[in-house]
């Protein structure tokens, strides 16, 4: 196999661009080979060669080409868990969240299947974690909320100090609760400015949402405890307090307190975002003076 065939066409052309802007196939090949094992003419590629070629393609955002190389590595050696993890990641990169077309969803489903195979191979904790988080994210985007909750929960066990996993489970709690609330509101014909006021509707919604809302608040609070400047978490804590207020029409004082708490967290989120923006601006170098 000629060494250039180890690399996808897009990765090769991208390497040409990297080569100082010079349209030189020779320089491009050198760049690629510097990141991979050299394969001489007539030699068959090894799993290691394919892995390196896949990494190069991935770095050039050629995710389809990268996937081809990682598949080839697995054909040579099916025991390469790292190649399967990279394959899953390359496939997942081709999925666009929010696009429900069959072709796009197929990317997500294939990536999920590959990540599951990684988990089934009994990998080390680091590899397991690297499979669980994208597996949870893909499941969430496909609205497989129970699967997403399960995978994020396992990620929490592996890395209890990571705020984002608590946050993501809290987002699932809010998403499910908000769907229940919107259904009740539609049935009552309420506009956006009005809150639920019928006691029987509040009782029904509370039965559906109370556990989700309380769990969500606890998880988001944990995320903020671990990451005090987590402005997105503050924003969702605001939303969860509003979800709780929605089913408190039989307790006006509790509703008032939760709406006040929600407003407080909006202010905190805005302040945290501003502090981050100011910090980023302060780190930028001053423009050159004329």
N, C-alpha and C positions, 0 to 999 in steps of 0.2 A: 504493500500500500504506500503510495507516495505521501510524504509527510504533510503536504498542503491539504489533502483530503481529510485529515483529522479535524480540520476546523470548518465551521460553517462559512458560507460565502459572506454573510453579513458581518461575522466577526473578523474575517480577513480584510474586508473593505474598511471596517472601523479601525483596524490596526494601521492601515495605510494612512488614515486621517491623523492618527496619533503620531505617526512618524514625521513630526515636524511640518505637517502640511504637504510633504513631498509625495507625489504619486509613485511610490516605489514599492513594488511587490517584494523586493528583496528585504528592504528594511522592515516591512510589515511582517514578513515571515520570521525575521530575527526576533521581533517583539513577541510574537506568539510563542516561538520556541523558548524564549527566555522564561516564559511562565509555564512551560510544560517540558515533558521529556522529549528529546530528539528521537525521531523515528526515521531511520534511513530508508532509502528506496528499497523496495522488496521485502521489508519487514512488516509483520503484522502488528497492529497496535495492541497494547496491553490495556488492562483495566485502568492502570495508573495513567497511561497516556490519555485515555478517554476522559478520565476524571479531570485532568489538567486542562484538556481542551474545553470541557464543559464549563470549568471555572472561568476561562478566558472569555468564552461566548457570553456567559452570564454578566461578567464585568462590562461588556459592551452592550448590555441590555438586549442581547439576542437570546431571549428566553426559550423560544422554540428550538433554536440550534443547541442551546445548552441542554435541553431536555433530551435531544437526540443522542448527545454524547453520554449523558448519564444512563440512558437506557442501554447504550452499547456497553458501558462498563458493567452493568448488571447482567447483561447477556454473557459476558466473559466470566464474571464472578458474582453470582446471585447473593452471596453472603455479605456484600458491601453495604452495610447499613447507611454509611455516610453518603454513598451514591444514591440510595433510595431517598434519603432526606433531601438531598440537593435536587433530585428529580421532582419530588413533590413541590418543593419551593419554586422551581422553574415553571412548573405547570400552574401553580397558584398565582404567579406573577402575571399570567396571561388572562386571569379572571378579572372582570370589571364588576365591582359591587354595584347592585342596583339594576343591572342589565339582565332581564329575565329570559332572554332568548335562549333557545335550546342549546345552541353552539357554545354560548358563554357559560351557561350552567354546567355543561359537560366538563369544562375545565375545572370547576369547583369540585364536582363529584369525583373526577379522576384524582385530583390532588388529595381529597379526603381519603380515598382508597389507598393511596400511596403512604400517606401519613399513618394510617391505621396499620399498615404492614410494618412500618418503622416501630410502632409501639408493640406489635406482636413479636418482634424480634428480640424482646427483652434488652433494650439498649441501656446504656448508663444514664444516670439522672440528667446530665446536661443535654444529651441527645433527646431523651424523653421530653424534657421541658421544651426544647426547640420544635418538637412535633406537636405537643399539646396546644400551645398558644395559637399557631395558625390554624390548627384543626378546629379549635373553638371559634375563632374569628370567621372561618368559612361557614361553619354550621350556623352561626348567628346571621350572617348575610343571607343564607338560604332559609332563614326563619325556622330553623330546627333548634328552637330555644332550649329544650331539655338537654339535647346533646351538647350545646354550647355551655350550658350551666355545668354539666358534668365535667367537661374538659377543663374549663376554667377552674373548677373546684380542685381538680387534680393538680393543676399548675400552682394553686395556692399552697397545697401541701408541700410541693417541692421547693417553692420559694415564698415562704410566708411574709417576707419583708418587701415583696414587690407590690406596690400600690395599684398598678394598672389592672391586675386580675380581680381584686376586690371591686374596683370600679366597674369593670366589665360585667360582673355578675349583677351588680346593682343596676346597671343599665338594662339588663334583661328583666329584672324585677319590675322596673319602671315601665318598660315596653309592654309587658303583659298586663300590668295594671291599667295602663293608659288605654289599651285596646278594650278592656272591660268597661272602663268609664265612658269612652266614646260611644260604645254600643248603647249603654243606658241613656246617655244624653240624646242620641238619635231617636230612641224610642219615645222619649219625652218631648221631642221637638224643641229643645233648648237652643238658643243662639249662643255665640261665644261669650257674651258678657254676663250671662246668667249662670248661677250655680244651682246644683240640684237642691230642691227644697221639699220634695215630697218625702215624708218619713219612710214610707214603705220602699221607695227607690233607694234611699240611703242605706236602709237595713240590708237590702239585696246586694248593693255594691260593696258594703263593708264585708259581707260574708265572702265575697269573691276576692277582695283586694287587701284586706287588712294584713294578712300574713306576708304577702308580697311587699307591701309598702314598708312594713316594719323591718323586714329583712333587708330591703333595699337601703333604708336609712342607715341601718347598722353597718352595712358593707361600705357604703359611700363615706360614712364617718371614719371608718377604719382606713380607707384610702387617703383621706385628708390627714389623718393622724400620722401616717407614714410619709406623706408628701404634702407638707403644709401649704405649698403654693399651687396646688392642683386645682386650677381654675375651672376646668371642665367638670371635675367632681363637685365643686361648689355649685355650679349651674344645675347639675342633676339633683343635688340635695334640695335645691329650691323646688324643682319639679316634683320631687317625692313628697315634700311638705304640702304642696298644693293638691296632690292626689289624696292625701289624708284628709285635708280640709274638705274635699269634695263630698265625702260620705259622712261628714260631721254635722249635718243640718239639724240633728236632734240635740246638739251640744254647741250652741252659738259661741260660748267662750273658748272652747277648744278650737273651733274653726277660726276664730279671730286670732288666737295665739299662733296657729300653724301658718296662717297667711302672713302674719308679722315675721315669723321665722323665715318663711320663704323669701320675703323682701330683703331680709338681712343677708341671706346667702347670695342673692343677686348682687347686692352692693359689694360683698366680699369677692365675688367672682370678677366683677368689673375692676376692683382695686388690684386684684392679683394679676389680671391681664395687663393692666397699665404698668404695674411694677416690672413685669417681664419685658414689656416693650421699652420702657425707660432704660432697663439694664442692657438690653440688646443695643439700643442707640448709643449708650455710653461706651460700649466696647468697640464701636466702629471707629476706625482711624479718622482723624480730622481731615477735611479736604485740603489739597495743596493750595497754599496762598499764592496769588498772582505776584 
